[in-house]
Amino acid sequence: MDFFVPQATPEEIKRERQKARELRQSGWWKRKRGEGLCHFCGKKFPPSELTMEHVVPLVRGGKSVKGNIVAACKECNSAKKALVPVEWEEYLKRLSDGLD
């Protein structure tokens, strides 16, 4: 199934990356990362091993706002790439069905 997800312009991506850099310095992000939980796999990690991940990626029109940013382990972050939530769920289903 194909889903339409808007693509961001280079200027929008640049602006949102700057906002993400600012959020990375905030107490909110430090507490979020300090919880040590990967949003995607639910496993516990040292905070230094968690990365900032946009649930809806910037290149797909996502924004650098608290509701779109989660802590993710490097493995999940790398696997998710630029997938939007519905595509990520399909990917996980294919994995559990042994199709990937």
C-alpha positions in Angstrom: 0.0 0.0 0.0 1.4 3.4 -0.9 0.8 6.5 1.3 1.2 10.1 0.3 3.6 11.9 2.6 4.7 15.4 1.7 8.4 16.0 0.9 10.2 18.9 2.6 12.2 21.5 0.7 16.0 21.8 1.5 15.2 25.1 3.3 12.6 23.5 5.5 14.9 20.7 6.4 17.7 23.1 7.3 15.4 25.1 9.5 14.1 22.0 11.3 17.6 20.6 11.8 18.5 23.9 13.5 15.5 23.6 15.8 16.5 20.0 16.6 20.0 21.2 17.5 18.4 23.7 19.9 16.1 21.0 21.4 19.1 18.7 21.9 20.4 21.2 24.4 17.2 21.5 26.4 16.4 20.0 29.7 13.4 18.2 28.1 15.7 16.3 25.8 18.2 15.5 28.5 15.4 14.0 30.7 13.9 12.1 27.7 17.3 10.6 26.8 18.1 10.1 30.5 15.1 7.7 30.7 17.2 5.3 28.7 14.4 3.7 26.7 14.3 3.3 22.9 10.9 4.4 21.6 10.9 1.8 18.9 12.1 -1.5 20.5 11.5 -0.6 24.2 14.9 -1.8 25.3 16.9 0.0 27.9 20.2 1.7 26.9 22.7 4.1 28.5 21.7 7.6 27.6 24.9 8.1 25.5 23.7 5.2 23.2 20.4 6.9 22.3 19.9 9.2 19.4 17.3 11.9 18.6 14.9 10.5 16.1 12.0 12.2 14.3 9.0 10.0 14.2 7.9 11.6 10.9 11.3 12.3 9.3 12.3 15.8 8.3 12.7 14.8 4.7 9.1 13.6 4.7 7.7 16.8 6.2 8.2 16.1 9.9 8.9 19.0 12.3 11.4 19.4 15.2 8.8 19.6 17.9 8.6 17.6 21.1 5.6 15.5 19.9 7.6 14.3 16.9 11.0 13.6 18.6 11.8 10.4 20.5 14.9 8.7 21.8 16.0 5.7 19.7 18.8 3.2 19.9 21.2 3.4 17.0 20.0 0.0 15.6 16.4 1.2 15.4 17.3 4.6 14.1 19.4 3.1 11.3 16.6 0.6 10.4 13.9 3.2 10.4 15.7 5.5 8.1 13.1 7.8 6.5 10.0 5.7 7.1 6.9 7.3 8.5 5.0 5.4 11.3 2.7 3.4 9.1 5.7 2.2 6.9 7.7 1.3 10.1 4.8 -0.8 11.3 4.7 -2.6 8.0 8.4 -3.2 8.2 8.1 -4.7 11.6 5.2 -6.9 10.5 7.3 -8.2 7.5 10.1 -9.0 10.0 7.9 -10.9 12.3 6.4 -12.8 9.3 9.9 -13.7 8.2 9.6 -11.8 4.9 12.7 -9.6 5.2 
